[in-house]
């Protein structure tokens, strides 16, 4: 269960040149983000990005000894622990949120892993969500050339498509098709000059679904749609009229996503046994897992589960179902794990009948 005083952490990621710093700059100027600390990770001999962020020094922390997903993970833990201690001692102004901006080459999965497992972190902080930026002009080429960019998009809860005013309609359509194939359930917004409403990127609530029930309903509704979508299903790239359309189809980056909807209740112990099996054997390639589960022993109180690689967030029991749909919904974002393996293990270890599993479109 999430402690009341845990500070939410939002991870801002995105490939080189996709506009992360511009978005961060805009966010930190908004009144809603007064009392927010930004941790900026820079990689290179000379750190510059933090100089471009217009904020007072007591709201910035710089990690410049390497990339946050590898050599400076201990620095991130130390920085967060130090901030919490100084906040408690009153030696720095109080803050109510942390924004972590990764380098453009960072894989966000190890960052999430760190935030979920480090003892000095989990007592004071909780993950709020992952926000990824992607450049509308160069995004399609970037996704085709750099696996880091694919993983950034794959694990995001919110996607900000930047520079849409500079991209042609057909380029937007191609990019949207790629994004939808990688991560069909993340909320997507078009952004120009970094300007985005903080409410659209913060308080995702997926690691604390009881706090933001409207977002949880939206997310799991999208998961259900993804599980039942026909191959020629079309949707909008963003929520603006200027955006294009897409069709769900496969991509070549080694990362895939699929959803399963299960029509029958699942025994609690059997589901826990299945989670342990998946984490032990396939955890390295399980980039992100999200589920709302109809537990047989408590049919009126669904359980929400999140996983990042080998680590699963403590299950959260909701007071009631967020909608009238009481089917279990499981969403997987994986690297090289065939859907059939997941289905087979569900049947074997969670005692789920094959007839109860609805498959998403490829």
C-alpha positions in Angstrom: 0.0 0.0 0.0 1.2 3.5 -0.9 2.1 5.7 2.1 0.4 9.0 2.2 3.6 11.1 2.5 5.4 9.5 -0.4 6.6 12.0 -3.0 5.5 11.3 -6.6 8.4 11.0 -9.1 7.7 11.7 -12.8 10.3 10.4 -15.2 10.7 12.5 -18.3 12.4 10.7 -21.1 12.9 10.9 -24.9 15.6 10.6 -27.5 18.2 13.2 -28.3 16.6 16.4 -29.8 13.0 15.4 -29.0 12.4 18.4 -26.8 12.6 17.1 -23.3 14.4 20.2 -21.9 12.0 22.6 -23.7 9.0 20.7 -22.1 10.7 20.7 -18.7 11.3 24.4 -19.0 7.7 25.1 -19.8 6.5 22.9 -16.9 8.7 24.5 -14.3 7.3 27.9 -15.2 3.7 26.8 -14.4 2.2 27.7 -11.0 1.1 24.0 -10.5 4.8 23.1 -10.3 5.8 25.5 -7.6 7.6 23.3 -5.1 8.9 20.8 -7.6 12.5 19.6 -7.8 14.0 18.7 -11.2 16.8 16.2 -11.4 18.6 16.5 -14.7 20.9 13.7 -16.0 23.5 14.9 -18.5 26.0 12.7 -20.3 29.2 14.2 -21.7 32.3 16.0 -20.7 30.6 19.3 -20.4 27.1 19.6 -18.9 24.9 22.2 -20.6 21.3 21.3 -20.5 20.8 22.3 -16.9 21.9 25.8 -17.8 19.0 26.0 -20.2 16.4 25.4 -17.5 15.0 28.6 -16.1 14.7 27.8 -12.4 16.3 28.6 -9.1 19.2 26.5 -8.0 17.4 25.0 -5.0 14.9 23.4 -7.5 17.6 21.7 -9.6 19.9 18.7 -9.0 22.4 17.6 -11.7 23.7 14.1 -12.3 26.6 14.5 -14.7 28.9 11.5 -14.1 27.3 9.3 -16.8 24.0 7.9 -18.0 21.3 7.5 -15.4 20.4 4.0 -16.6 23.8 2.6 -15.9 26.8 4.3 -14.2 24.9 6.9 -12.1 22.0 4.9 -10.8 23.7 5.0 -7.3 24.0 8.8 -7.8 20.2 9.0 -8.4 19.6 7.0 -5.2 21.9 9.2 -3.2 20.4 12.4 -4.6 16.9 11.4 -3.8 17.8 10.2 -0.3 19.7 13.5 0.3 16.7 15.6 -0.9 14.4 13.7 1.4 16.7 14.1 4.4 17.2 17.8 3.8 13.4 18.3 3.2 12.7 16.6 6.6 15.4 18.7 8.3 14.0 21.9 6.8 17.3 22.9 5.3 15.8 23.2 1.8 12.3 24.5 0.8 9.7 21.8 1.0 8.8 20.1 -2.3 5.9 17.9 -3.3 7.1 16.3 -6.5 10.3 15.3 -8.3 10.8 15.4 -12.1 13.7 13.2 -13.4 14.9 14.2 -16.9 17.0 11.4 -18.4 19.6 11.7 -21.0 18.5 11.2 -24.6 20.3 7.8 -24.8 18.9 6.4 -21.5 16.9 3.3 -21.2 14.1 4.2 -18.6 13.5 0.6 -17.5 16.5 0.5 -15.1 15.5 3.9 -13.8 12.0 2.5 -12.9 13.6 -0.6 -11.5 15.8 1.6 -9.2 12.8 3.7 -8.0 10.9 0.6 -7.2 13.6 -1.3 -5.3 16.2 0.9 -3.7 15.5 0.9 0.1 16.6 4.5 0.5 14.1 5.6 -2.2 10.9 3.5 -1.7 10.3 4.8 1.8 10.1 8.4 0.6 9.1 8.3 -3.1 6.7 6.6 -5.4 6.6 6.5 -9.2 3.8 8.6 -10.7 4.5 7.8 -14.3 6.7 8.0 -17.3 6.4 10.8 -19.9 8.2 10.4 -23.2 8.8 13.0 -25.9 9.2 12.1 -29.6 10.1 14.4 -32.5 7.4 14.4 -35.2 10.0 15.3 -37.9 12.7 12.7 -37.1 10.8 10.3 -34.8 10.1 7.6 -37.4 13.8 7.4 -38.4 14.8 7.5 -34.8 12.6 4.6 -33.9 13.9 2.6 -36.8 17.6 3.3 -35.9 17.8 3.4 -32.1 16.5 0.7 -29.7 16.7 3.2 -26.8 14.1 5.3 -28.4 11.8 2.3 -28.9 12.1 1.4 -25.2 11.4 5.0 -24.1 8.2 5.0 -26.1 7.3 1.4 -25.0 7.3 2.1 -21.2 5.6 5.6 -21.3 2.3 6.4 -19.7 2.1 9.7 -21.5 3.6 10.5 -24.9 4.3 14.1 -26.1 4.7 14.4 -29.9 6.7 17.5 -30.5 7.4 19.7 -33.5 4.1 18.7 -35.1 4.0 22.1 -36.8 7.1 21.2 -38.8 6.0 17.8 -39.9 4.0 16.8 -43.0 0.7 15.0 -42.6 2.0 11.8 -44.1 5.0 11.9 -41.7 2.7 12.3 -38.8 0.6 9.3 -40.0 3.7 7.1 -40.3 5.0 8.1 -36.9 1.6 7.4 -35.4 1.5 3.9 -36.8 4.9 3.2 -35.3 3.9 4.6 -31.9 0.6 2.6 -31.9 2.4 -0.6 -32.7 4.9 -0.1 -29.8 2.6 1.3 -27.2 -1.1 1.5 -28.1 -2.4 2.5 -24.6 -0.3 5.5 -23.6 -2.2 8.8 -23.8 -0.7 10.9 -26.6 -0.7 14.7 -27.0 0.7 17.0 -29.6 3.1 19.6 -28.3 4.4 22.8 -29.9 7.3 24.8 -28.4 7.2 22.6 -25.3 3.8 24.0 -24.2 1.7 21.3 -22.5 -0.9 21.5 -19.7 0.7 20.0 -16.6 -2.5 18.1 -15.9 -1.9 16.1 -19.1 1.5 14.7 -18.1 1.4 14.6 -14.3 -0.6 12.6 -11.8 -0.9 9.6 -14.1 -2.1 7.6 -11.1 -1.3 4.2 -12.5 1.0 3.3 -9.6 -1.7 4.6 -7.2 -4.9 4.0 -9.1 -7.2 4.8 -6.2 -6.0 8.4 -6.3 -6.9 9.0 -10.0 -9.8 6.7 -10.8 -10.8 8.6 -14.0 -7.3 8.0 -15.5 -7.4 4.4 -14.5 -10.8 3.9 -16.2 -9.4 5.6 -19.4 -6.2 3.4 -19.3 -8.0 0.1 -18.9 -10.7 1.0 -21.4 -7.9 1.6 -23.9 -6.4 -1.7 -22.9 -9.7 -3.4 -23.6 -9.9 -1.7 -27.0 -6.4 -2.8 -27.9 -7.3 -6.4 -27.0 -10.3 -6.3 -29.3 -9.2 -4.0 -32.1 -9.4 -5.4 -35.7 -6.3 -5.1 -37.8 -7.6 -2.1 -39.7 -8.7 -0.2 -36.6 -8.0 3.5 -37.0 -7.5 6.1 -34.3 -6.2 9.7 -33.8 -2.5 10.4 -33.1 -3.4 13.1 -30.6 -6.4 14.9 -29.3 -6.1 17.9 -31.7 -7.8 18.2 -35.1 -4.5 18.7 -36.9 -3.4 15.2 -36.2 -3.4 12.2 -38.6 -4.5 8.6 -38.3 -2.9 5.2 -37.9 -3.4 1.5 -38.3 -2.0 -1.0 -35.8 0.7 -3.1 -37.3 4.0 -4.7 -36.4 7.4 -3.0 -36.2 11.0 -4.3 -36.4 12.6 -3.0 -33.2 12.3 -6.1 -31.1 9.8 -4.5 -28.7 6.2 -5.5 -28.9 3.0 -5.0 -27.0 -0.2 -7.0 -26.6 -3.2 -7.2 -24.4 -5.2 -10.1 -23.0 -8.7 -9.9 -21.7 -9.8 -12.8 -19.4 -13.5 -13.6 -19.1 -13.3 -15.7 -15.9 -12.2 -14.9 -12.3 -8.6 -15.9 -11.4 -7.6 -17.5 -8.1 -5.3 -15.2 -6.1 -2.7 -17.8 -5.3 -2.6 -19.1 -8.8 -2.1 -15.6 -10.2 0.7 -14.9 -7.7 2.4 -18.2 -8.7 2.2 -17.2 -12.4 3.7 -13.7 -11.7 6.6 -15.3 -9.8 7.2 -17.7 -12.8 7.1 -14.9 -15.4 9.4 -12.6 -13.2 11.9 -15.4 -12.7 12.2 -16.7 -16.3 11.3 -13.7 -18.4 11.7 -10.7 -16.2 14.7 -9.2 -18.1 12.5 -8.8 -21.2 9.4 -7.7 -19.4 9.7 -4.0 -20.0 6.3 -3.1 -18.5 3.3 -5.1 -17.2 0.0 -3.6 -16.1 -3.1 -5.5 -15.1 -6.5 -5.1 -13.4 -7.5 -8.6 -12.1 -10.8 -10.1 -11.2 -9.8 -12.1 -8.2 -12.1 -15.0 -7.5 -11.9 -14.6 -3.7 -13.0 -10.9 -3.8 -15.2 -10.4 -6.9 -16.2 -6.9 -6.0 -12.7 -5.5 -5.3 -10.3 -5.8 -8.3 -6.6 -5.9 -7.9 -4.2 -3.6 -9.9 -0.7 -4.9 -10.6 2.3 -3.2 -12.2 5.6 -4.8 -13.1 9.0 -3.6 -14.4 11.3 -6.4 -15.4 11.8 -8.7 -12.3 10.0 -6.3 -9.9 6.3 -6.0 -9.3 4.8 -3.1 -7.4 2.8 -4.3 -4.4 -0.7 -5.1 -5.6 -3.4 -2.5 -4.9 -6.9 -3.5 -4.1 -9.5 -1.0 -5.3 -12.7 -0.3 -3.4 -14.7 -1.3 -6.4 -14.6 -1.8 -10.1 -13.9 1.4 -12.1 -16.5 0.4 -14.7 -19.2 -2.2 -15.3 -16.6 -4.3 -17.2 -15.4 -6.9 -14.7 -13.1 -8.9 -17.0 -9.4 -9.1 -16.1 -7.2 -7.0 -18.5 -3.5 -7.6 -18.8 -1.1 -5.5 -21.0 2.4 -6.5 -21.8 5.2 -4.5 -23.3 8.0 -6.9 -23.9 11.3 -7.6 -25.7 11.2 -10.8 -27.6 8.5 -12.7 -25.5 6.0 -14.3 -27.8 2.4 -13.9 -26.8 1.8 -17.6 -27.0 4.3 -18.2 -24.2 2.4 -15.8 -21.9 -0.9 -17.5 -22.8 0.6 -21.0 -22.2 2.0 -20.0 -18.8 -1.4 -18.4 -17.8 -3.1 -21.6 -18.5 -0.6 -23.8 -16.8 0.3 -21.7 -13.7 -2.7 -19.4 -13.2 -5.3 -22.1 -14.1 -6.9 -19.9 -16.8 -8.8 -21.7 -19.5 -7.8 -21.0 -23.1 -11.5 -20.3 -24.0 -11.5 -17.4 -21.5 -8.6 -15.5 -23.1 -9.3 -12.9 -25.7 -6.3 -11.9 -27.8 -5.3 -8.5 -29.1 -4.7 -7.8 -32.8 -1.1 -8.3 -34.0 
